[in-house]
Amino acid sequence: MENKKKRVVVQQIEDKKGSTFAKYQDEFEYLISSGIVLNVQAISTPTFPLIESSGKNLLKLYLNDVGILTCILYGNNINAVLDDEASINLGSVYESVVASELSAHGFRLFYYDNRSKGEADFLIDDYSSLSAVPLRVKSGKNYTVHSALNTLVYSGDYPVRSAFVLSNSREIKIVGKITHLPIYNVMFFGSENAKPVLF
């Protein structure tokens, strides 16, 4: 879980050379359609509508039960999450929370990972502005460092109008086109409008 770039290589599933994704597609589809995991599809270009640039064979899967995930990671010791322990990496838990919440609000989930431009953990369609909205999930103190997000928003290569960073910070801060929000504010994202309602 520490290595975010770790991929499932289908030839290693049963140690059979020549295996392809198509052979295991039914198993992946079962996990997704049963609701055990959430499917986040890769996109090649972060532009609205995102589905037009999605790839079928490149995806991320998130366990759709954060309670089970935290038990797998931390055993029965819930203090890692409740006390926001600084020495514990909560990145995979935070990403699973965001995936579950966005999915519950009706968003289709996408991500972007480009060798030269960087990664956006999630992208969602904003139907009101007809643009893609990148989201970055950060679990450490360096939540203001997000060069990939800056590239997506400010490079001019893509029509991205706004972006969000969700972190364990307890403050809301807007810096140019990027809004920093506490992780729990993801509950305010609505599928009619990708921007959250802030009180």
C-alpha positions as CSV (number, residue, x, y, z in Angstrom):
1,M,0.0,0.0,0.0
2,E,3.0,2.3,0.5
3,N,3.8,2.1,-3.2
4,K,1.0,3.9,-5.0
5,K,2.4,2.9,-8.4
6,K,2.2,-0.8,-7.6
7,R,0.1,-2.4,-10.3
8,V,-1.5,-5.8,-10.7
9,V,0.3,-7.6,-13.5
10,V,-2.2,-10.2,-14.8
11,Q,0.6,-12.6,-15.8
12,Q,1.6,-12.8,-12.1
13,I,-1.9,-13.7,-10.8
14,E,-1.5,-17.4,-11.5
15,D,2.1,-17.3,-12.7
16,K,0.9,-17.9,-16.3
17,K,2.8,-16.2,-19.1
18,G,0.6,-14.8,-21.8
19,S,-2.4,-14.1,-19.6
20,T,-4.3,-10.9,-20.5
21,F,-6.7,-8.6,-18.7
22,A,-9.6,-10.1,-20.7
23,K,-9.1,-13.4,-18.9
24,Y,-9.7,-11.9,-15.5
25,Q,-12.2,-9.2,-16.6
26,D,-15.2,-11.1,-15.1
27,E,-13.5,-11.2,-11.7
28,F,-12.8,-7.5,-11.7
29,E,-16.4,-6.8,-12.9
30,Y,-17.7,-8.9,-10.1
31,L,-15.8,-7.0,-7.4
32,I,-17.0,-3.7,-8.9
33,S,-20.7,-4.6,-9.6
34,S,-21.1,-6.2,-6.2
35,G,-20.0,-3.0,-4.5
36,I,-17.0,-4.5,-2.8
37,V,-14.6,-2.1,-4.5
38,L,-14.9,1.2,-6.3
39,N,-13.6,1.6,-9.8
40,V,-11.6,4.7,-10.6
41,Q,-10.8,4.8,-14.3
42,A,-7.7,6.3,-15.8
43,I,-8.1,9.2,-18.3
44,S,-5.6,10.3,-20.9
45,T,-6.7,14.0,-21.0
46,P,-8.2,15.9,-18.1
47,T,-11.0,17.6,-20.1
48,F,-14.8,17.5,-19.8
49,P,-16.5,15.1,-20.2
50,L,-14.0,12.8,-18.6
51,I,-15.6,9.6,-19.9
52,E,-14.4,10.4,-23.4
53,S,-10.8,10.0,-22.5
54,S,-11.1,7.0,-20.1
55,G,-9.2,3.8,-20.6
56,K,-10.8,0.4,-20.0
57,N,-7.8,-1.6,-18.8
58,L,-6.1,1.0,-16.5
59,L,-7.9,1.5,-13.3
60,K,-7.5,1.9,-9.5
61,L,-9.7,-0.1,-7.1
62,Y,-10.6,1.2,-3.6
63,L,-12.1,-1.0,-0.9
64,N,-15.7,0.3,-0.5
65,D,-15.6,-0.2,3.3
66,V,-13.3,2.2,5.2
67,G,-13.9,0.3,8.5
68,I,-12.6,-3.0,7.0
69,L,-9.7,-1.1,5.4
70,T,-8.6,0.5,8.7
71,C,-8.9,-2.9,10.4
72,I,-6.7,-4.5,7.8
73,L,-4.1,-1.7,8.1
74,Y,-4.2,-0.9,11.9
75,G,-5.8,-4.0,13.5
76,N,-8.2,-3.1,16.3
77,N,-6.3,0.0,17.2
78,I,-8.6,2.9,16.0
79,N,-6.3,5.5,17.5
80,A,-4.4,5.9,14.3
81,V,-7.5,7.5,12.7
82,L,-9.2,9.0,15.7
83,D,-6.1,10.7,17.1
84,D,-4.7,11.6,13.7
85,E,-1.4,10.1,14.7
86,A,1.4,12.0,12.9
87,S,3.6,9.0,12.6
88,I,0.9,6.9,10.8
89,N,0.4,7.2,7.0
90,L,-3.3,7.7,6.5
91,G,-3.1,8.3,2.8
92,S,-4.9,5.1,1.6
93,V,-7.6,5.6,4.2
94,Y,-8.2,9.2,3.1
95,E,-8.3,8.3,-0.5
96,S,-10.8,5.5,0.2
97,V,-13.0,7.9,2.2
98,V,-13.0,10.4,-0.7
99,A,-13.7,7.7,-3.3
100,S,-16.7,6.3,-1.2
101,E,-18.1,9.8,-0.6
102,L,-17.9,11.0,-4.2
103,S,-19.4,7.7,-5.4
104,A,-22.2,8.0,-2.9
105,H,-23.0,11.5,-4.3
106,G,-23.3,10.1,-7.8
107,F,-20.0,11.0,-9.3
108,R,-18.2,8.7,-11.8
109,L,-14.6,8.4,-10.6
110,F,-11.6,9.1,-12.7
111,Y,-7.9,9.7,-12.1
112,Y,-5.0,11.2,-14.1
113,D,-1.4,10.1,-13.9
114,N,1.0,11.5,-16.5
115,R,4.8,11.0,-16.3
116,S,5.6,14.6,-17.1
117,K,2.6,16.4,-15.6
118,G,2.0,14.4,-12.4
119,E,-1.0,12.9,-10.8
120,A,-4.5,13.9,-9.7
121,D,-6.0,11.4,-7.3
122,F,-9.5,12.0,-8.6
123,L,-11.2,14.0,-11.3
124,I,-14.9,14.8,-11.5
125,D,-17.1,16.4,-14.1
126,D,-18.5,19.8,-13.2
127,Y,-21.6,20.1,-15.3
128,S,-22.3,23.7,-14.4
129,S,-19.0,25.0,-15.9
130,L,-18.5,22.1,-18.3
131,S,-15.0,21.5,-17.0
132,A,-13.1,18.8,-15.2
133,V,-12.2,19.4,-11.6
134,P,-9.0,17.7,-10.2
135,L,-8.8,16.6,-6.6
136,R,-5.7,15.8,-4.6
137,V,-5.9,13.9,-1.3
138,K,-3.1,14.6,1.1
139,S,-2.5,13.1,4.5
140,G,0.6,14.8,5.8
141,K,1.8,18.2,6.9
142,N,2.9,19.1,3.3
143,Y,-0.7,19.4,2.0
144,T,0.2,22.8,0.3
145,V,2.8,21.1,-1.9
146,H,1.0,19.7,-5.0
147,S,3.1,20.5,-8.1
148,A,1.0,18.2,-10.3
149,L,-2.2,20.1,-9.4
150,N,-0.5,23.4,-10.1
151,T,0.5,22.1,-13.5
152,L,-3.0,21.0,-14.3
153,V,-4.6,24.3,-13.2
154,Y,-2.1,26.9,-14.3
155,S,-0.2,25.5,-17.3
156,G,-2.9,26.5,-19.8
157,D,-2.7,23.1,-21.4
158,Y,-6.2,22.1,-20.2
159,P,-9.3,24.1,-19.5
160,V,-9.3,23.4,-15.7
161,R,-11.0,26.3,-13.9
162,S,-10.6,25.1,-10.3
163,A,-9.1,22.3,-8.2
164,F,-9.4,21.0,-4.6
165,V,-6.9,19.7,-2.0
166,L,-8.5,17.6,0.7
167,S,-6.3,17.1,3.8
168,N,-6.2,16.7,7.5
169,S,-5.8,20.4,7.9
170,R,-8.7,22.0,9.8
171,E,-8.9,25.2,7.8
172,I,-10.4,26.3,4.5
173,K,-8.0,28.2,2.4
174,I,-8.3,29.5,-1.2
175,V,-5.1,30.1,-3.1
176,G,-5.8,31.2,-6.6
177,K,-7.8,28.5,-8.4
178,I,-7.0,25.9,-5.7
179,T,-9.2,25.5,-2.6
180,H,-7.8,23.6,0.4
181,L,-10.5,21.8,2.4
182,P,-10.6,19.5,5.5
183,I,-11.0,15.9,4.3
184,Y,-14.5,15.8,5.8
185,N,-15.7,18.6,3.5
186,V,-16.0,16.0,0.7
187,M,-19.5,15.3,2.1
188,F,-20.6,18.7,0.7
189,F,-19.7,17.8,-2.9
190,G,-22.9,17.4,-4.9
191,S,-23.2,15.7,-8.3
192,E,-25.2,18.6,-9.9
193,N,-22.3,20.9,-9.2
194,A,-18.8,19.8,-8.5
195,K,-18.1,22.7,-6.2
196,P,-18.9,22.0,-2.5
197,V,-21.4,24.0,-0.5
198,L,-19.4,25.8,2.2
199,F,-21.0,27.1,5.3
